Amino acid sequence: MKLTRAVRHNIIANFTGNVSRGIFNLAFIPVYIQLMGVEAYALIGIFMSLSAIFVLLDMGLSTTLSRQLSRLSVIEGSEYESRNLVRTFEIVYWCIGGLIGALVIILAPFIAKYWINSTNISIEIVEQTLLIMGMLLAFQWPRAIYIGGLEGLQQQVLYNIIKTFSMLARHVGAVLVLIFISPSIINFFYWQSFIALITTIILAVSLWRSLPKSNKRSRFDKALFVKNWKFVSGVIGISLGTILLAQVDKIILSKVLTLEVFGYYMLATTIATLIMSLVSPIHTALFPRFSQLVVKKEENKISDLYRRGCQLASIIILPFTVTMAFFSKEILYFWIGNKPVVDNTYMLLSLLLIATTIKAFMTLPYALQLAHGWTKLAFYKNIITVIIMVPSMLWIVQIYQGIGAAFVLISLNLGMLIAEIIIMHKRILNKFKRRYIYDVLVPILIVSGIGFIIHEIYEVLALDESKIITFLIVFCTLCITFIGSALATGNLNTRVLSLLKIKDGKKLV
């Protein structure tokens, strides 16, 4: 089964949008650090953590809306239900946004005084910044429901256009404000709040215009909310575990470390997290299609689409991960040029890249589970992992700080991935485990080997004196590992296995 035209367009749009946003985010980090300092950037990191923590209050609504709109799109006469579903979830979401904003504003004095260890920024400035964060979260929060709706309707090209222009406004406008008005963290967040409000309004208008027309006026429908509650409740549990897994390290480190040292950790985390932006386009494009195929009960097409998605993820993710992990120090020097920042960040970056990459390979299995309405596996997996993670983090961070936190993340993510693949493939995709190994594990081994060899040659020849040579080596490594990952997946595996007479009882493709 080939990817449909719509799916291909959505993947390309999502990937292009994510890459461009990732490049801009990376490009502006050293500018923010130069204009405001590392501690101010750490406050930006705290905002990112707060945003992630409050995802819990999403209650699974954005994912549910995406899934249901994609399912309703293949059912005739569902126009009115689709519009009522959006209206119902929209009202709930705006109420949640207001609640989040109020909660952050109420807690701002406590967080500023008793949690954040600031050296160069006064408690008053930190508190005022947190108050503005509360307003920003209230404006920003509802847009998730509109994004989920656009994704479910497979209007991902439109969504990426909006998000890309929003990103440009956020970053370029922020720099202009910092240069021409005042290089203060307060002004930075005022601008972010303004752009968040405008973006949310544009997304809302775009979703409503994309919905199928109906002669009846949309309304709040409590019955629809109750109807979807089973799936919603499952996603709530998953969200809780996911948030804790993603934020426990940052919560603990923000208390244990000084704001400056925590800034180094957040810098490494921000860069490493960009790996997720490489796989999320595939998840975003395939999830609605998985949901449609589940409704039609076309299991063979689901299996084939899932495998193609896993192969594509390997080809895209691995070259960037391996190149950045082996050349993290060189890349940071080339990009930031600040020796103290680089020396305190590069090892963290390499380790967090590994942890994030392992997490990225869970994305497509998770999407397939949600398409089937199966939430229990991810829920129990997250709960067990959190139970192990919290005491582990509390112990190891006291001794090894950020490095220790990174090793805990690597170990737990690897354990989760192995368990998930074994259980999920047995229930949903019987006898698929072997295919997954060839689509993911083999490319990992090959690409990692290539990256290691190139880096060792680089170290032996001591070529790090020239930035131009360093850039060329890094770029060549990226290209070679990309070719290696492409060759290690798909038809090559099938041909090699056929030559070696390694069989799985059935044809591999």
N, C-alpha and C positions, 0 to 999 in steps of 0.2 A: 504493500500500500504506500503510495506516494503522498507526501504532504499536500493538502489541498492548497489552492491558490490563496485563499483567505488566510490560512494558517501560516503559509510562507511569508505573506505580506506582514502579518502581525509579528512574526518572529523577527523579521528584518527591521520593522519599525521599533519594536521594543529594544532590540539589541543596539540599533543606532542611537536611540534616545538615551539608553543607559550608559553607553560608552561616552557619548558627548557630555552627559551630565557628570560622569565620573572624571573625565578629563578636566572639566571646569572646576569641579570640587577640589581636585588635587592642585590645580593651578593656583587657586585662591588661598589655600592653606598657608603657604609661606608669606603671602601678602598680609593676611590677618595677624599672623604671629609677629611680623615686622611692625605693623601699625599699632597693635594693641598689646602684644606680649603673650608669653606662654600661659600665664594665669588666666588671662581673658579668654584664650582659646579653650582652656580647661572648662570655663563656664559654658561655652558652646557645647562641649562634650557632655556636661551635666544636663543641658537641655535635651540633647539627643537621647540620653538615658531616661529622662522623665517622659519623653515622647514614647519611647519603647515600653516603659512600665505601664503607662496608661492605655496601651493597646488592649490590656485586659478588659477595659470597659467597652471595647468594640463588641463584646458579647457574641462574636462570630457572625455579626450581621453583614459585614461587607463580603465575606466569603460566601455566606448563604445567599445573598442577593446575586452575586456573580453566577453561582451554580444554578439558581432557580430561573434567572433570566435566560441563561443559555438553554435550559431544559424547555422553558415555555416557548422559546423561539422556533421549536420544531413541532409545536402543538397548535393546531388551528383554533381560532376563536378565543385566544388567551390574551388579547390586547388589553382588555379592561383589567384583568387580574395582574398583568405586568405593571400597569401604571399605579394600581392600588398598592402593590407590593413596594414600589419605590417610594410612594407617598408615606406609607406606614413606617418604613425604615428610616426615611428622611426625618420625620418628626422625632423619633426616638433618638436619632443621632445628634440632632441639634440640642436636645435636652442633655445628652451625655457631655457634649462639648462645653456647655455652660457649667455643668457640675465639675468638670476637670479644671476649668479656669478658676472657679471659686475655691476649689480645694488647694491648688497651688498658691493662690494669693493668701489664704489663711495660714498655710504652713511656711510661707516665705521667711518670716522672722526666725522661726525655730531652726530651719535649715541653714540660714545664714550665720546664726550665732553658735549653734551646737554641732553642726555636721561638717561644714566646709572649713578647711584649714588654709586660709589665705594669708599670705605674707605681705604682698604689695598692694592688694586691693582692699579697701576698707569694708567693714561689715555693712555699713550703710549702702555702699554701692552694690555689694552683692545682694542685699535684700531688695533694693530697687530693681535690680536686674531680674530677680526671681519673680517680682510682681508683674513685670512686662512679659516674662515667659508665660505666666498664667493667661494673660490676654492673648498671646500668640497661640497657645494651645487651644483656646476656645475658638479662635478663628480657623485654625488649621484642621482641627479634629474632624469636622463634618465632611471634609473633602474625600475621606476614605470611602464613604458610601457611594459617592458619585464616581470615583475611580472603579470600585467594584462593579457598579452598574455598567459602565462603559466597557470594561473587560468582558463581562458576561454577554454583552451584545456584540462582542468582537469588534468594537470601535477603537481599537488600540492605536491605530495610526493617528486618529484625532487626539486621543489622550496624550500621546507622546509629543505631538506638536505643542499642545498647551503646556505640558510640563517642561519642555525644553525652553520655551519663551519665559516661563515663570522662573526657571533656574537662572537664566541670563539676567533677569530683572533683580533677582535676589542678590546675586554676587556683584554684578557691575554697579548696581545702585548702592549697595552697601559700601563698596570701595569709594565711590564718589562722596557718599555721606561722611565716611571716616576721614577723607582727605580734605574736603572743603568745608565741613561743619565742625566736627570734632572726632578725634580717634578714640572714642569711648565705647565700651561694651553696651552702654545704655542706648546710645544712638543706633548701634548695630541692631539691637533687638526691636527698637521702634520701627525701623525699616522692614525687618522681617515680618512683623505683625501686619503692616500695611499690605505687603505683597501676598501674604497668606490669605487675607480677606478677599482681595481681588481675584486670586486664583480659585478660591472656593466658589465664588459667584459664577465665574466663567465655566467651571466644571459642572455646576448645577444646571445652568442653561443648556450646555452641550448634551447632558444626559437626557433631559426632558425632550429636547428636540430629536434625539435619536430613538426614543421609544416609539413603538407602533401606535398609530392614531386610534382613538376611541371616541365614540359619540357621547359617552358618559364622562362626567367630571370625576377625576380621581379623588379618593377619600382615604382617611385612616381606617383600616380594616383590622380590628383586633383578631378576628378569626384567622386571617392569613398569618399573623404573628404566631398564634397558638399552633397553627398547622405546621409551621417550620421550626417549632421549638425543640423538637427532638434533635434535629441536626444542629441547631444553634447551641443547645446545651453541650453537645459533644465538642464543638469547636471552642466553646468557652473554656472547658477543661484543658484542651490542647493549648489554647492561648496562654493560660495561666502558667503551665509548665514551660512553654517556649519563652515567655518573658523572663521568668526566673532564671532559666538556663542562659539566656543572653545577657542578663543584667546583674547577676549575683556577683560576678567578678568586679564589675564597675562600682556597685554599691559598697562592697567591702573595701576596695582599694581607695575609693573617695574618702573613706573614713580613716584608713590606716596611713595613707601617704599624704605628703604635702600637696597643695594644689599644683605646684610646679611639676613635681614628679608624676602626679596623676595626669597632667597634661601630656607628658611623653607617652604614657600608656594609651590615652585616648587618640593621640596622633597615629600610633601604630594600629589601633583598632579601626580607626576611620579608613585607613588605606586598605587594611586586610578585608574589611567588609565589602569593599568594591568588588571582590570576587563574586559575592552574591548578586551583584548587578549584572554579571555575565550570564548567570544561569536563570535569573528571574524572567528574562524575556521568553525563554523556552517554556517555563512553568505558566506564565501568564497567557501565552498563546495556546498551549495544549490543554490546560484545565477545562475551558469551555468545550473544547472538542471531545475530550474524554467524557464529559457529562452528557453530551449529545449521543455519543456512541453507546454509553451505558443504557440510556433510555431506549435505544434501538436494539440493544442486546447483541451488538456486533463484536463478539469477543475476539475474533481473529484480527480485526482491524485495530482493536484496542491494544492487543499484544504487539502488533507490528509498529504502531505509532509510538508506543512506550519504548520499544527498543531503539527506534530511530532517534527519539528524544535523548536517551541515555548516551548514544554514540555522539550526537551533536554536542551534548554537555561536556563529554570527555575532550572532544576536539577543541572546544572553545576555552574551557577552564584551565586545563593542564599547562599549556604553554605559558600563560600569564603567571600562574602560581609558581611553577618551577623556576622561571626566569627571575621573578621578583624575590623568591626565597633565597636563591643562591647569590644573587647580586644586590641584596637589600641595602648593604652599606654603600655600595657604589652608586646605586640609584638615588638614595637619599642625599648623598653629597652633591650629585649632579643637579638635583632638584631644589633642595633647600639651601645647601652651602653653609649651614651653621654647624660647626663641628660639635659643640656640646649637645645640641639637639640630636644630631645623627648618632653620636656615640651612645646616647641613652635610649635610642629608639630602634636601631637596626636589628638587634637580636630578638627583641620583642616582636618586631614586624615579621621576621622569618617564621617564628613559632606560631604566631596568630594566623598567618597565611595558611599554614598546614591545617590548623584547627578549623578555619573557615571553609577551606576546600572540602574537607570531610563532611562538614555540615551541608555544603552546596549539593553534594551527591545524594542527600536525603530529599531534595526538593521534589523531584519527579515521582518517586515512590509515594510521597505524601499527597501529591496532586491526584494520583490514581486512587488512593484510598478515599479521599474526599469525594471524588466523582462517583464512587460506589456508595457513598453515604456511610462509610466505615470509619468511625472516629475513635473507637476503643483502643486500637493498637497504639496510635500516637499519644493518646491520653495516658495510658499506663506506662508507656515508655518514658514520657516526660516526668511523670510523678516519681518513678523509681530513680531516674537520673538526678532529679532535684534532691531527693533524700540523701544520695551519695555525695552530691556536689557541694552542698552548703557546708557540712562539717569539714570536708576536704579543703575547701577554699579558706575557711576560717583558720585552719591549722597551717596550711602551707604558705599563705600570703604573709603571715607574721614572720616567717623565716626567709622566704625567697622572693617576696613581693610579686612584681608583675611577671617575672620569669616562671615562678611557681604556678601562678594562675594560668598561664599559657599552657603549661604541661598538663594541668588538670583538664583543661578544655580539650586538648588533643586526645587524651585517654578516654574521656567520657564520650566525645563525639564518635570516636572509632567504635567503641562498644555499642552505641546506639545504632550506628549504621549497619553493623554486622547482624545484630538481633533483628532489626527491621526488615532487612532483605530476606533473611531466612524465613521469618514468619509470614511476611506479606506475599512473597512469591509462592509459597506453599498454598495459600488460600486463594489468591486472585489469579496468579499466573503460574500454574503448576508446571514444574520442570523447566522454569526459566532461569534458575540460579546460575547454571553453567553459562548461558548466554550473557548474563550480567557480568560475570567474571571476565569474559573475553572482551566485553565492551568497555569495562571500567578498569579492572585490575591490571590487565596486560598493558594498556596505554600508560597507566601510572608508572609501572616499572620501567617501561621503555623510555618515556619522556624524562623521568627522574635520572635515569642512567646517563642520558644525553647531557642534561644540565650539569650533572656532577663532573663529567669528563671535561666539558668546556670550561667550567669554573676552575678545575685543577690546573688545566693548561694556562689559564689566565693568571693564576697565582704563581705558578712556576716561572713564567716569563716576566712577571712583575710589570704588567702593562698599565697599572693604575695611575701613572703620572700624567697622562694626557686625557682630558675630558672627551676629546673627539674620539680617541681610540676606545675609551671605555664605553661611550655611547654606541659605537659601531659593534663592539663585542656583545653588548646587551641586546641590541637590535638583531644581530645575527643569531644569537641564542634563541630569541623569541621566534624567529622565522624557522630555524632548524627544528625546534621542539614542536612547532605547529605542524610541520610536515611529518614529523615522527608520530604525533598523536593521530593525524589523519590516516596515515598508513597502518597504524596499529588497530584501527577499528574497521568494521564493515566487511567488505568482500575479501580483504586480505586475510582476515582471521579465518573466514570460511574456507578459502583455498588452502591455507596452511594446514588447517585441521583435516581437510579432506586428503591432503597428501600424506599426512601422518596417520590417516585412518582412525582418527579419534571421533567417535560417534556418540550421540546422545539418545539413540533409539529412533529418533525422527530427524528430519532435515532441520538444520540450524536456522535457516531462513525460509 
